[in-house]
């Protein structure tokens, strides 16, 4: 049955590989169950309710991706989008979180319409192959950078913006030990992958976590909540308390419009729409490129149902009570483990559903145990750089700018924006428009992106 539905043999995979890939994807994404409630609670939402909404939205979105598109991509409330929701719309602009949820819900409906038409597909197909390769590399650097930060191997600096962890001082037994364990995890994962151990990334996460538990039990690692280092020993295994869910579920339809003008509401919707669209497209490009799912023309088969799954999940997530649900770059970890079909996504989705019950266990996985997986996946995604023709500077320079801006601007969509603008303008001004066959879609995107920087 699984073979018939997911076409495992056609995709050169098997059930065991898909299951391991699905578990790995979930393990690298599980942090959202802790991070999203923390961020949205700043907007006045109940943290436990948001955790439930996060798990349910992730389950629904990921299952839709599996069943509609048969792709190994997982979905969850997006990082960055949740921060915009809480800190810009609610705290900064002063609107209620119900208004913000309504904006997310409407944005999802717009996405559904765009996905049923050919608009989003046309945008995906219009982006030249050299930029698609650059997006894959940029995402690799971006998630590796996130991993380094999660491990606190790279930290803030007053003089240089960022610097490395010093491994000394009062926080050595919390931050320092966590960073050291992350480094050990990177080496362990590398050794497992070099030895071609199936599930090497997943085992790297688990081994690093177990080492953290041993360090805490022996007093080498000391949790310190003030610096973001928490106990890695599970406080429990299961929890069946879902009573808080009612404080967010369905509140999207209780927004008070007297608090906001229609124009402001449209601006908020557009901001969600823009970031979600190009984060999703960027992720699909990058992860599909890594998995060799793009055809010879750089197109992704079955992209329409993939985009539709993403759009539906956004509106459903808003009803549950969470910010925009989107396709996750961490899906690359499962792809790296060999995941090629929707069965990988099914496993990930079911684990998100199980996380409702086993939340105390999943929330105990420390960020320094997940970091080696993100860093390793970043390495794998760097391989797409060889597909960029560096002898053709009209391709290579925009590709470089696209790669550069993703980690430095901390945004997939900004990397795509800079890449599209620079590629179109450089080829247009140097007289290569006909040679590169610049499509009308690329011209439209370039104009819209420039206007975004002027007016937003």
Backbone torsions as a table, in degrees:
resi	resn	phi	psi	omega
1	UNK	NA	-46.4	179.5
2	UNK	-63.3	-40.9	179.3
3	UNK	-61.7	-43.2	-177.4
4	UNK	-67.5	-42.2	-175.4
5	UNK	-76.6	-45.0	-173.8
6	UNK	-97.1	-6.7	177.5
7	UNK	55.6	56.9	-174.8
8	UNK	-64.8	-46.2	-177.2
9	UNK	-65.3	-39.3	178.9
10	UNK	-61.0	-33.0	-179.3
11	UNK	-95.3	13.7	176.4
12	UNK	54.3	49.7	179.5
13	UNK	-144.0	177.8	178.4
14	UNK	-144.2	174.0	-175.1
15	UNK	-60.7	-45.6	-177.7
16	UNK	-60.1	-44.7	179.9
17	UNK	-62.7	-43.2	-179.0
18	UNK	-65.0	-40.2	179.7
19	UNK	-65.1	-46.0	178.6
20	UNK	-62.1	-39.3	179.2
21	UNK	-65.2	-41.6	179.5
22	UNK	-64.0	-40.7	178.3
23	UNK	-65.0	-43.2	-179.8
24	UNK	-61.5	-45.1	178.3
25	UNK	-58.6	-44.7	-180.0
26	UNK	-62.4	-43.7	-178.0
27	UNK	-61.6	-35.5	-179.9
28	UNK	-79.6	-15.3	179.7
29	UNK	-103.2	-10.9	-172.1
30	UNK	-58.9	-22.9	-179.4
31	UNK	-58.6	-26.4	-177.9
32	UNK	-63.6	-25.6	178.8
33	UNK	-66.8	-25.0	177.8
34	UNK	-97.7	-39.2	-173.4
35	UNK	-74.4	-44.4	-175.6
36	UNK	-61.8	-46.5	176.6
37	UNK	-60.5	-35.9	180.0
38	UNK	-63.8	-42.9	-178.3
39	UNK	-72.5	-48.4	-176.1
40	UNK	-71.2	-22.9	176.1
41	UNK	-65.9	-24.2	176.4
42	UNK	-64.7	-22.7	179.0
43	UNK	-89.0	4.4	178.3
44	UNK	96.2	6.7	179.7
45	UNK	-86.4	152.0	179.1
46	UNK	-71.0	123.4	-174.5
47	UNK	-62.1	-41.8	179.9
48	UNK	-65.4	-39.1	178.2
49	UNK	-64.4	-40.1	179.3
50	UNK	-66.2	-37.6	177.6
51	UNK	-60.1	-45.1	178.9
52	UNK	-63.8	-45.2	179.2
53	UNK	-61.6	-39.8	179.3
54	UNK	-61.8	-47.4	-179.5
55	UNK	-64.0	-42.8	-178.5
56	UNK	-68.4	-42.9	179.1
57	UNK	-63.7	-39.7	178.6
58	UNK	-65.1	-41.5	178.4
59	UNK	-62.0	-51.2	-177.3
60	UNK	-62.1	-49.1	-177.6
61	UNK	-62.6	-44.1	-178.0
62	UNK	-68.4	-39.0	177.3
63	UNK	-66.4	-38.2	176.4
64	UNK	-62.1	-41.7	178.0
65	UNK	-60.9	-41.0	-179.4
66	UNK	-67.2	-47.4	-171.7
67	UNK	-82.1	-32.5	-179.2
68	UNK	-86.4	-37.6	-171.8
69	UNK	-116.5	-15.3	-177.5
70	UNK	56.4	44.8	176.8
71	UNK	-116.9	151.5	-177.8
72	UNK	-85.2	34.1	-176.8
73	UNK	-98.0	137.6	-180.0
74	UNK	-109.3	151.9	-179.1
75	UNK	-123.2	152.0	176.4
76	UNK	-165.4	165.9	175.2
77	UNK	-55.5	128.7	-171.3
78	UNK	-78.7	139.4	172.0
79	UNK	-70.8	144.8	-175.0
80	UNK	91.9	-52.3	175.9
81	UNK	-66.8	-37.0	177.3
82	UNK	-69.5	-34.9	177.8
83	UNK	-68.4	-40.3	176.7
84	UNK	-61.8	-42.0	178.1
85	UNK	-56.5	-52.6	-172.8
86	UNK	-79.1	-51.0	-168.7
87	UNK	-88.6	-27.6	179.9
88	UNK	-94.8	-56.7	-174.2
89	UNK	-71.7	-48.1	-174.8
90	UNK	-83.9	-58.9	-175.8
91	UNK	-75.3	-46.1	-176.9
92	UNK	-71.7	-48.8	-177.3
93	UNK	-88.1	-16.1	176.2
94	UNK	83.4	15.5	178.9
95	UNK	-88.2	159.4	179.9
96	UNK	-73.2	157.2	178.4
97	UNK	-68.5	-22.0	174.7
98	UNK	-65.3	-40.4	176.2
99	UNK	-62.2	-43.3	179.6
100	UNK	-62.0	-41.9	177.7
101	UNK	-62.7	-39.6	179.3
102	UNK	-63.9	-39.2	177.9
103	UNK	-62.3	-41.4	177.5
104	UNK	-64.1	-42.7	-179.7
105	UNK	-61.0	-46.9	-179.8
106	UNK	-65.8	-39.9	177.1
107	UNK	-58.5	-41.6	177.7
108	UNK	-61.8	-40.8	178.2
109	UNK	-62.9	-41.3	177.8
110	UNK	-62.3	-41.5	178.8
111	UNK	-62.8	-37.4	178.7
112	UNK	-61.1	-45.4	178.6
113	UNK	-61.9	-46.3	-179.8
114	UNK	-64.1	-33.4	-179.2
115	UNK	-74.1	-32.9	178.2
116	UNK	-73.6	-24.1	172.7
117	UNK	-90.7	-166.0	-178.4
118	UNK	-105.9	14.2	-173.7
119	UNK	-64.0	-56.2	-177.8
120	UNK	-65.9	-37.1	177.7
121	UNK	-63.8	-40.6	179.6
122	UNK	-63.5	-39.1	177.9
123	UNK	-63.7	-46.1	179.1
124	UNK	-57.4	-48.2	-175.8
125	UNK	-71.9	-24.9	-177.5
126	UNK	-75.3	-25.8	-178.7
127	UNK	-68.2	123.6	-176.0
128	UNK	-63.8	154.7	-174.8
129	UNK	-59.3	-34.8	-179.1
130	UNK	-64.1	-36.8	177.0
131	UNK	-73.4	-32.0	176.7
132	UNK	-64.2	-40.0	176.0
133	UNK	-65.6	-40.2	179.0
134	UNK	-63.6	-38.9	178.3
135	UNK	-60.7	-42.6	179.0
136	UNK	-60.7	-45.6	179.3
137	UNK	-65.5	-44.5	-179.6
138	UNK	-60.9	-41.8	177.4
139	UNK	-63.7	-38.3	177.5
140	UNK	-59.1	-47.1	177.4
141	UNK	-64.2	-38.9	-177.7
142	UNK	-62.9	-49.8	-177.0
143	UNK	-74.1	-28.0	173.5
144	UNK	-66.6	-39.0	177.1
145	UNK	-63.0	-42.0	176.2
146	UNK	-60.7	-42.3	178.3
147	UNK	-61.0	-43.4	178.6
148	UNK	-62.9	-37.4	178.0
149	UNK	-72.3	-41.9	178.6
150	UNK	-59.6	-36.2	179.1
151	UNK	-79.9	-8.3	-175.1
152	UNK	59.8	30.1	171.1
153	UNK	-78.7	-31.6	173.3
154	UNK	-114.0	126.0	-174.5
155	UNK	-130.4	167.8	179.1
156	UNK	-68.2	149.6	178.1
157	UNK	-140.1	137.0	179.8
158	UNK	-67.9	-34.0	-174.0
159	UNK	-91.9	-34.1	-174.7
160	UNK	-121.7	13.1	-176.6
161	UNK	70.9	-53.0	179.1
162	UNK	-132.6	151.7	175.4
163	UNK	-154.6	178.4	-179.4
164	UNK	-90.4	161.2	178.3
165	UNK	-68.7	135.4	-174.1
166	UNK	-86.9	-16.6	179.1
167	UNK	59.5	34.0	174.0
168	UNK	-153.7	167.4	-178.5
169	UNK	103.7	-171.9	-174.7
170	UNK	-67.2	-22.2	-176.0
171	UNK	-98.5	14.1	-177.0
172	UNK	-58.7	-43.3	-175.7
173	UNK	-78.1	0.3	174.5
174	UNK	-118.7	-75.4	-179.4
175	UNK	-64.3	-46.1	-176.5
176	UNK	-62.1	-48.2	-179.8
177	UNK	-65.1	-39.5	176.8
178	UNK	-59.2	-43.1	179.2
179	UNK	-64.8	-41.4	178.0
180	UNK	-63.3	-42.5	178.4
181	UNK	-63.3	-35.7	177.2
182	UNK	-64.4	-42.3	177.5
183	UNK	-62.4	-43.1	176.5
184	UNK	-60.0	-41.1	179.1
185	UNK	-61.4	-38.6	177.6
186	UNK	-62.3	-45.6	179.9
187	UNK	-66.1	-41.1	178.2
188	UNK	-61.7	-46.4	-180.0
189	UNK	-62.8	-42.5	179.5
190	UNK	-60.7	-44.5	179.8
191	UNK	-62.4	-43.8	179.8
192	UNK	-62.3	-40.7	-179.3
193	UNK	-71.1	-39.2	177.0
194	UNK	-62.5	-36.5	177.6
195	UNK	-80.7	1.9	178.2
196	UNK	59.0	41.1	176.2
197	UNK	-79.3	121.5	178.7
198	UNK	-62.3	132.0	-179.1
199	UNK	80.0	23.0	-175.9
200	UNK	-58.6	-38.5	-179.5
201	UNK	-67.8	-43.4	178.0
202	UNK	-62.3	-45.2	178.8
203	UNK	-62.8	-35.1	177.4
204	UNK	-61.0	-41.6	177.0
205	UNK	-62.1	-49.2	-175.8
206	UNK	-66.0	-42.1	-179.9
207	UNK	-64.4	-43.0	178.4
208	UNK	-63.4	-39.1	178.1
209	UNK	-64.2	-45.4	179.4
210	UNK	-62.5	-41.4	176.9
211	UNK	-61.3	-38.7	177.1
212	UNK	-63.5	-41.1	177.9
213	UNK	-62.4	-43.9	179.2
214	UNK	-63.2	-40.8	179.1
215	UNK	-65.5	-36.9	178.6
216	UNK	-70.2	-40.3	179.7
217	UNK	-64.1	-32.3	-178.6
218	UNK	-93.2	-1.5	177.7
219	UNK	85.3	3.3	178.1
220	UNK	-72.0	-41.2	175.8
221	UNK	-103.2	126.3	-178.6
222	UNK	-121.1	113.8	179.5
223	UNK	-57.9	142.4	178.4
224	UNK	-145.4	98.8	-175.3
225	UNK	-61.7	-29.2	-177.7
226	UNK	-64.5	-27.1	178.6
227	UNK	-108.8	14.4	175.7
228	UNK	77.6	23.5	179.0
229	UNK	-114.2	113.0	-172.7
230	UNK	-110.7	169.8	178.7
231	UNK	-62.5	138.1	179.0
232	UNK	-98.8	-0.4	178.2
233	UNK	-89.6	122.3	-178.0
234	UNK	-56.0	132.5	178.3
235	UNK	-78.5	-15.7	178.5
236	UNK	-171.5	-177.9	-179.5
237	UNK	-113.8	-44.2	-176.9
238	UNK	-129.6	157.6	174.6
239	UNK	-148.8	132.8	-177.8
240	UNK	-115.9	19.8	-179.3
241	UNK	-91.2	103.5	179.7
242	UNK	-114.0	15.7	-172.5
243	UNK	-63.8	-27.0	-175.6
244	UNK	-74.4	-15.1	-173.4
245	UNK	-58.3	-30.8	-179.3
246	UNK	-63.5	-17.4	-178.2
247	UNK	-77.3	-11.0	176.6
248	UNK	-124.8	-30.5	-174.9
249	UNK	-61.5	123.4	177.1
250	UNK	79.2	-2.6	-178.2
251	UNK	-71.5	-10.5	175.8
252	UNK	-59.2	-27.0	-178.1
253	UNK	-93.8	8.5	179.8
254	UNK	-111.1	17.3	-178.3
255	UNK	-67.5	139.5	179.4
256	UNK	-95.7	104.5	-175.5
257	UNK	-72.7	-11.1	178.9
258	UNK	-68.4	-13.6	-177.4
259	UNK	-86.6	-9.2	-170.9
260	UNK	-144.8	146.2	175.8
261	UNK	-84.1	155.3	179.8
262	UNK	-60.4	-39.6	-179.0
263	UNK	-62.3	-46.3	178.8
264	UNK	-62.2	-39.1	-179.4
265	UNK	-64.1	-39.8	178.6
266	UNK	-65.6	-40.3	178.3
267	UNK	-61.3	-42.9	179.2
268	UNK	-63.5	-44.7	178.9
269	UNK	-59.7	-44.2	-178.5
270	UNK	-63.1	-39.8	179.7
271	UNK	-62.6	-46.8	175.9
272	UNK	-59.8	-44.1	-176.7
273	UNK	-61.1	-47.3	-177.1
274	UNK	-62.5	-52.7	-176.3
275	UNK	-63.8	-43.4	-178.9
276	UNK	-63.2	-45.1	-177.8
277	UNK	-59.2	-48.4	-173.1
278	UNK	-86.2	-21.3	168.2
279	UNK	-66.1	-44.8	-179.5
280	UNK	-65.2	-48.9	178.8
281	UNK	-60.3	-42.0	178.9
282	UNK	-62.3	-43.3	179.5
283	UNK	-65.3	-44.7	178.8
284	UNK	-61.8	-42.2	178.6
285	UNK	-62.0	-50.5	-174.8
286	UNK	-65.5	-48.6	-176.5
287	UNK	-72.3	-40.3	178.6
288	UNK	-65.1	-36.6	177.2
289	UNK	-64.2	-41.8	178.5
290	UNK	-61.6	-36.2	-177.3
291	UNK	-89.8	5.6	-177.6
292	UNK	56.1	39.8	179.9
293	UNK	-91.5	-12.7	179.8
294	UNK	-78.1	142.2	179.0
295	UNK	-79.6	-176.1	-175.1
296	UNK	-62.2	-21.3	178.6
297	UNK	-95.4	6.4	179.3
298	UNK	79.5	15.6	-179.7
299	UNK	-96.5	150.4	179.0
300	UNK	-102.2	114.5	177.1
301	UNK	-59.8	147.8	177.6
302	UNK	59.9	31.8	-179.4
303	UNK	-70.2	-31.4	-177.1
304	UNK	-61.0	-49.6	176.9
305	UNK	-65.4	-29.5	177.2
306	UNK	-64.9	-45.0	178.8
307	UNK	-67.6	-36.2	178.8
308	UNK	-64.2	-41.3	177.9
309	UNK	-59.8	-43.0	178.5
310	UNK	-62.0	-43.0	-177.2
311	UNK	-67.6	-46.1	179.4
312	UNK	-61.4	-42.3	-178.8
313	UNK	-60.6	-34.4	179.3
314	UNK	-63.1	-48.4	-179.6
315	UNK	-68.6	-40.1	178.4
316	UNK	-64.3	-41.7	178.8
317	UNK	-61.6	-37.6	178.2
318	UNK	-64.2	-38.1	177.3
319	UNK	-64.8	-39.9	178.0
320	UNK	-65.8	-35.0	179.6
321	UNK	117.2	43.4	177.0
322	UNK	-141.8	163.6	-179.5
323	UNK	-71.9	-177.9	-171.4
324	UNK	-51.2	126.0	175.9
325	UNK	-91.0	131.7	-174.0
326	UNK	-144.8	164.7	178.2
327	UNK	-69.9	135.8	-170.8
328	UNK	-98.9	137.3	176.8
329	UNK	-64.2	-25.5	179.0
330	UNK	-65.0	-10.4	173.2
331	UNK	-57.6	-24.3	179.5
332	UNK	-61.6	-27.3	179.9
333	UNK	-66.9	-39.7	176.6
334	UNK	-69.5	-38.9	177.1
335	UNK	-62.3	-40.2	177.9
336	UNK	-61.7	-32.6	178.1
337	UNK	-80.1	0.4	176.4
338	UNK	107.8	0.6	179.3
339	UNK	-65.4	128.3	-177.0
340	UNK	-132.9	-8.2	-176.2
341	UNK	-131.1	179.1	179.3
342	UNK	-65.7	-15.0	177.8
343	UNK	-63.4	-36.3	174.3
344	UNK	-58.0	-46.2	180.0
345	UNK	-65.7	-37.3	177.8
346	UNK	-59.3	-45.8	179.3
347	UNK	-61.2	-46.1	178.7
348	UNK	-61.0	-44.7	179.8
349	UNK	-62.0	-43.0	179.4
350	UNK	-65.2	-35.0	177.2
351	UNK	-67.6	-35.4	174.7
352	UNK	-63.9	-38.2	177.4
353	UNK	-66.5	-42.8	178.4
354	UNK	-64.6	-28.7	-178.4
355	UNK	-62.2	-20.2	175.2
356	UNK	-60.7	-36.1	-179.0
357	UNK	-90.5	-40.3	-175.1
358	UNK	-99.1	26.4	-177.1
359	UNK	-55.9	-38.8	179.1
360	UNK	-60.3	-33.4	-179.3
361	UNK	-74.2	-48.8	-177.4
362	UNK	-66.1	-35.9	-177.9
363	UNK	-72.8	-7.8	179.1
364	UNK	-86.7	-11.6	178.8
365	UNK	-67.5	116.2	-175.1
366	UNK	-75.6	155.2	179.9
367	UNK	-63.5	-30.1	-179.2
368	UNK	-72.3	-16.5	175.4
369	UNK	-84.8	-28.6	178.6
370	UNK	-80.7	-29.9	-175.6
371	UNK	-54.3	-44.6	179.5
372	UNK	-57.8	-35.0	178.7
373	UNK	-65.5	-44.4	-179.4
374	UNK	-65.1	-41.1	179.8
375	UNK	-65.0	-42.0	179.8
376	UNK	-65.7	-42.0	178.1
377	UNK	-63.3	-38.4	175.9
378	UNK	-57.2	-41.2	177.2
379	UNK	-61.2	-46.5	-179.2
380	UNK	-60.4	-41.3	-175.9
381	UNK	-73.8	-17.5	176.4
382	UNK	-64.4	-20.5	-176.9
383	UNK	-58.7	-25.0	-178.9
384	UNK	-68.0	-10.8	-177.9
385	UNK	-64.4	-26.2	-178.6
386	UNK	-70.5	-15.7	179.2
387	UNK	-82.6	-7.5	179.5
388	UNK	-88.8	128.2	-179.7
389	UNK	-83.5	97.6	-177.6
390	UNK	-77.3	-6.9	175.3
391	UNK	-79.3	-20.3	176.9
392	UNK	-102.9	98.3	-173.7
393	UNK	-66.7	-23.7	178.0
394	UNK	-69.4	-20.2	172.1
395	UNK	-94.7	-43.9	-171.1
396	UNK	-68.0	-41.2	-177.4
397	UNK	-66.2	-48.1	175.4
398	UNK	-60.8	-37.3	178.4
399	UNK	-63.0	-43.1	178.0
400	UNK	-61.1	-43.8	179.9
401	UNK	-64.4	-39.8	177.2
402	UNK	-60.1	-46.8	179.6
403	UNK	-62.8	-44.6	-174.9
404	UNK	-63.7	-42.2	-172.0
405	UNK	-75.0	-25.6	-177.2
406	UNK	-60.4	-55.5	178.5
407	UNK	-71.7	-37.0	-175.0
408	UNK	-73.8	-34.9	176.9
409	UNK	-90.6	-4.4	179.2
410	UNK	56.4	44.7	-176.0
411	UNK	-160.2	124.6	174.7
412	UNK	-64.6	-44.2	-176.4
413	UNK	-63.6	-36.1	178.3
414	UNK	-67.1	-36.8	177.0
415	UNK	-62.5	-43.7	177.4
416	UNK	-63.8	-42.4	-179.6
417	UNK	-57.7	-51.6	-179.7
418	UNK	-63.8	-39.9	179.3
419	UNK	-61.9	-45.7	-178.6
420	UNK	-66.0	-48.1	-179.9
421	UNK	-59.2	-49.3	-176.0
422	UNK	-67.8	-39.1	-179.0
423	UNK	-65.0	-46.0	-178.8
424	UNK	-65.8	-49.0	-175.6
425	UNK	-68.2	-41.8	-179.3
426	UNK	-62.8	-45.0	-179.1
427	UNK	-72.2	-31.1	178.0
428	UNK	-69.8	-48.9	-176.2
429	UNK	-68.7	-32.2	-178.9
430	UNK	-88.1	7.2	175.5
431	UNK	76.9	23.0	-178.2
432	UNK	-106.0	16.8	-176.1
433	UNK	-60.3	-45.1	-179.9
434	UNK	-70.0	-41.4	180.0
435	UNK	-60.2	-41.7	-178.1
436	UNK	-87.9	-3.7	177.6
437	UNK	52.8	54.3	-179.9
438	UNK	-65.3	123.7	-176.8
439	UNK	-82.0	161.6	177.3
440	UNK	-62.1	-31.3	178.6
441	UNK	-63.2	-40.7	179.4
442	UNK	-66.3	-37.1	176.6
443	UNK	-64.3	-43.7	179.8
444	UNK	-63.2	-45.2	179.5
445	UNK	-60.9	-42.2	-179.4
446	UNK	-60.7	-45.8	178.7
447	UNK	-62.6	-45.9	-179.7
448	UNK	-62.5	-40.6	-179.6
449	UNK	-66.2	-39.9	177.9
450	UNK	-65.3	-41.8	178.0
451	UNK	-63.8	-34.1	178.1
452	UNK	-59.9	-44.3	-179.3
453	UNK	-69.5	-27.0	179.2
454	UNK	-77.1	-42.1	-170.2
455	UNK	-106.1	-18.7	-176.7
456	UNK	-108.3	NA	NA
